[in-house]
Amino acid sequence: MRKYELSISADYVPEWGVTEAVREFFQNAIDEQARDSGNKMFFDYDPISQVIRIGNKHSDLDIKTLLFGVTTKKNDREMI
């Protein structure tokens, strides 16, 4: 599995912790399922490796979408 080190400004969402960051990824997966009902969301957590996987059946993200503050949903009222 690929790993990416992301540069996120500490000032972007200073009150966010792990819970809020994971919530953001869940929200994105829910939105993709809402956009395409066949693109089912999935999640898994492995307590041994402490890895959480959140995704959709057939979605691929452009690397820039992993940067907090970048969105393609800004003007879409149907998205969370």
N, C-alpha and C positions, 0 to 999 in steps of 0.2 A: 504494500500500500504506500502511495506517495504521501509525503508530509510536506507542508508548506509553512514557512515562518512568515507570519503576516506582520506588517508594520501598521499598528493602529495607534493613533495619537491618544495619550492618556487623557487629553482634554475632550475627546470626542463624546464619550459617555462616561464621565468619571464615577458616576454612582453605580455603574454596572459591575456585576460580578459574574461568576460562572453561570448562575441560574439565568440571568438575563441574556447572556450570549447564547446559551443552549435554546432558550425560548425563541430567539430570533431565527435560529436554524429550523426549529419545528414550524414556526410561522411560515417560513419560505416553502417548506415541504407541503404544508396544508394548502398554501396558495397554488402550488403547481398541480395538486390533485383537483382543486376547484376549477382551475383553468382547463384541465383535461381529465375527466373522470376515470379514464383508463390508465392514467399515470399515478397509480396507487402509491401512497406514502408508506414508508417502512421505518422502523427504528429498532435498534438492538443495543444492549449494553453488556459488555463483558467485564464482570467485577474483578477477574484475575488480572487482565491487562489494563483495566480501567479505561477502556476505549468505548466510546459511544458512536454509533453509526446512525445517521439520519439521512434519508434520501427518498427518491421516487423511482418507480420501476424503470422508466426510460428517460431520465433527465441527465443532462451533462451541463455542468456549470463552466462558464468562462472564468478563468482564474481571477479576473478583476471583480467578479461578483462576490468573492470572498472577502473583499475589503469593506468593512463596515462604513456605511455612508454612501455606497454606490448602489443604485437601484434602477430597475427598469419598470418598477411598479408605481412610480410617483403619481402619475395622473390616472391610474386605474382604480376606480371606486369599488370594484369587485374584490380587490385584493386586501389582505389584512395589513 
